[in-house]
Amino acid sequence: MAPAIRGDRDHPSPVTAADARSGVSASVELTFTFGPFRLFPRQQLLLQGENPVSLGSRAFEILVALVEHAGEVADKDELIARVWPGLTVEDSNLRAQINAVRRALAEGGTGENYIVTVPGRGYRFVATVVRFTGDAAQAFPAVPHKGHNFPDRLSRPIGRADIVAMVCSRLQRGRFVTIVGPGGIGKTTVALAVADQLIASYRDGGRFVDLAPLNDPQLVPSALASVLGVAIRSENPYPALASFLRDKQMLLLFDNCEHVLLAAAALAEELLKRAPGVHILATSREPLRAEDERVQRLPPLETAPAEAGLTVMEALSYPAVQLFVERAAASAGGYELKDEDVPTVTQICRRLDGIALAIELAACRVDAFGVRGVASRLDDRFHLLTRGRRTALPRHQTLRAAFDWSYELLSEIERVVMRRLGIFVGRFTMEAAAAVAGDARIIPSEVDGLVADLVEKSLVVADVGGTTVYYRLTDTARAYALKRLTEDDEAQAVRRRHALYQLDRFERAHAEWETRPTTEWLSAHAAQIDDIRSALDWAFSPSGDVGLGVELTVAAGPLWFEMSLMEECRTRAERALTTLEESTTKDDRRRMHLYAAVAWSQMYTTASARDTGVAWTTAFEIAEGLDDTDYRLRALWGMWASRVNRGKFGEALVLAKRFSSVAQNTADINDRLLGDRLTGATLHFLGRQSSARQHIERMLARYVTPVRRSHAVRFQFDQRVTARITLARVLWLQGFADQALRCIEINVSEALSINHRLSLCNALAQAACPVALMAGDLLAAERYTKMLLDQTASDELDIWRAYGRCFEGELNVKRGDLAAGLQQLKAGIDELRRARFVQYLTTFLGALAEGLAVAGDAILAEATIDEAIGRSEQSEERWFSPELLRIKGVVGLQQDAIYAAGKAEEDFQESIELARTQEALAWELRTTTCLARLRRDQGRAGDAYELLSPLYSRFNEGYETNDLKAAKSLLDELSGHP
């Protein structure tokens, strides 16, 4: 009998019911093998080896159904229909039969988990299945002598199909392949899978030679002779081995060569020359560097990405997760992956770097700690991961033993370098390695070769794909190296060199911050954030150097800024500032930098104690004392922004003019134009739209995007993007809705293209979301609001997240979901109140009041609109005043009809007059439409038409916006009445 289909663990070739029943002669039986089992469906027989396995008829039928569809999901309803035809059966009956099958297969003692539950769908048979066809009267033939001594595999390879196929191909073409990888990665498992696939093509079979037990390299040839049964009767073993193998077609598998590299390489070369039919497959933690050797590096198992919302099925498509779940099921009484466990299990697999041994050891602790308990203990992984199979080699029984084996094979100088490299949290360059690992004992020029040796020995990973070569230790290798470093007396010296290197690097990065493009700068430096954190934690520890910590905090400021890590910047800068203020050493320049960092990091957080005005004022005073014009401007900008955010627009205008005055003394014309932007934005809030537009358009017309990124660096935001925020709002107010909508679309695209999160959030919160809502483009508003909420999911920008919640509430109110919308508006407004961040607060209060009026809560609506108007008068935030008066009139109409109509008309008239004063045509149209409706309801249709028609005719764009469509609809209605 010849096998017809061979399944694969990663890409199973399913044996379907159609295969089993599609025209096969009645005298031919379809049989299956998997693991140690053989299944004869027609005979109702399951054998383990030569021994029958007891299974009930229903359990047997379920097993047949699963095996026929190996690799596929067998639907639970289809299984019930097949096993209990015509009957109504509870799912618990099916589960009971599945458990019976699992128990029967588990008695095989292989530790395999053949059946995986697919929650909500059914079950999947995951073992490799081989299908045979033959005469039913013929007994299943006995398995012939294997012709090899390869050990039976206790586990099947997961996620290695492509690698196995590649090694098979390379071995057949090149005769000598070494599988290379770190300890526990699964080299032997892959090698045995390759041997299993190829052994039939070798006439004389194959031999497995385990070199791990050898302490003397000279015994390598003797180990081969022993498994071949060749007697060695001379000091030179090669002639006898060559004579035996000369005419053989055989596969030799040399396992664990790393500690006998020279001897294994010499033996391989000798045999390949003298025995042309011999192929050699080796495993090692580093290449043998023998003639004609082809190296196949074994990567870690693929792990699931760190993203939310992965389902069980999606997670199980990743080999690392498959391995964890199957091993956990084998050791923890049938563990099944559930949706709530997916984030934790995928995190475990990522933190263990996809190393098969580490994942298996972690899975074996699920029975004791559960998946969350295992995850929480991974910081001490070498203590946790200590329960391997008792029959495994000692170095595979604990994670520490696996790394000890590799570590002890290193030279003393290689051990020193590996320990020191453990200080790097992320990737590092060779320059960084030389600076940290080099000292008087190891000169930096020697570090290059030593790091290269560690790469070759699979202890350091090299990324050679870019213009700069980066190196890193896996999390597990780093944990081991750090543990070794802490056992050594040089740990403090290494930590100091690491911190000094980070300081040198980021002082250089600070200098180039204003000149390199954002994307390029971040690409070069963002990956170092964890090393900065590590160096700062050490510097401010009792055994560290706080002076070095202060310098490093100042140097790292641009990185936190570009990565929008506001809260981290604030806490780090405040700690450094406290240290500096308590020091007897005066360092005003660093104090100035730190006060500025504290101030801008607090500007968009809801921290109750934040008072950016004080910090900016202190920074300005220090800049004055140092005669530092650059920081005078930065601090004036910060003081202006603080006043705007607090709703103090009169004071903000004074500061904008002061900024313009100081900017006159600088050589950069863009500084003076930035003064125009600050003035224009303030005038917009004060309700002076024409003047605001003049300042903004002048700034945009003359502003030249600098080759240096000085303005985005010094003043937080890209200045073109920020100027268009004001322009879009003014355009809408003046009746140019289409232009305003195009402006926000262009602005968001540009903010995305420059990859600057602060500028993007500012563009979304201050223009894109509100302008889209005011124009009634709810689809655009929804898109921009979702983008804003996605960008502010972390805590650093929680002011803008509160904006996003309010915009979401407005959307829901406009779409008729009053309950959800009003609740979201109330929550967002409360958050802004607590933060004393009042810019745009009156707008949200207006939306809340109008929503409450629609909901019929006239009393609360009136209180809310009164609060909004009071705030507007107090802060001089006049741009929204016409709309607040309109909303007040709408709310008033909910009260006593006769009284309310007169009062509402007064509010509407006042709104219209104010809108005309501000040249805010959009507000004028919205309120005039309300007043026209009121007059229509009073039976004054002609007056209503005369009021609205001339105003509508003043618009020449925006006809698809809600306000213009509402006005047109009302005019059409009124035109038929006298």
Buried (B, 14 or more C-beta within 10 A) or exposed (E): EEEEBEBBBBEBBBBEEEBBEEEEEEEEBBBBBBBBBBBBBEEEBBBBEEEEBEBEEBBBBBBBBBBBBBBBBBBBEEBBEBBBEEEEEEEEBBEEBBEBBBEBBBEBEBEBBBBBBBEEBBBBBBBBBBBBBBEBEEEBEEEEEEBBEBEEBBBBBBBBBEBBBBBBEBBEEEBBBBBBBBBBBBBBBBBBBBBBBBBEEBEBBBBBBBBBEBEEBEBBBBBBBBBBEBEBEEEEBBEBBBEBBEEBBBBBBBBBBBBBBEBBBBBBBBBBEBBEBBBBBBBBBBBBEBEEBBBBEBEBBBBBEEEEEBEBBBBBEBBBBBBBBBBBBBBBEBBBBEEEBBBBBBBBBBBBBBBBBBBBBBBBBBEEBBBBEBBEBBEEBBEBBBBBBEEBBEBBBBBBBBBBBBBEBBEEBBBBBBBBBBBBBBBBEBBBBBBBBBBEEBEBEBBBEBBBBBBBBBBBBBEEEEEEEBBBBBBBBBBBBBBBBEEEEBBEEBBBBBBBBBBBBBBEBBEBBBBBEBEEBBBBBEBBBEBBBBBBEBBBEEEBBBBBBBBBBBBBBBBBBBBBBBBBBBEBBBBBBEBBEEEEEEBBBBBBBBBBBBBBBBBBBBBEEBBBBBBBBBBBBBBEEBEBBEBBBBBBBBBBBBBBBBBBBEBBBBBBBBBBEBBEEBEBEBBBBBBBBBBBBBBBBBBBBEBBBBBBBBBBEEBEEBEBBBBBBBBBBBBBBBBBBBBBBBBBBBBBBBBBBEBBBBBBEBBBEBBBBBBBBBBBBBBBBBBBBBBBBBEBBBBBBBBBBEBBEEEBBBBBBBBBBBBBBBBBBBEEBBEBBBBBBBEBBEBBBEBBBBBBBBBBBBBBBBBBBBBEBBEBBBBBBBBBBEBBEEBBBBBBBBBBBBBBBBBBBBBEEEEBBEBBBBBBBBBBBBBEEBBBBBBBBBBBBBBBBBBBEEEBBEBBBEBBBEBBEEBEBBEEBBBBEBBBEBBEBBEEEE
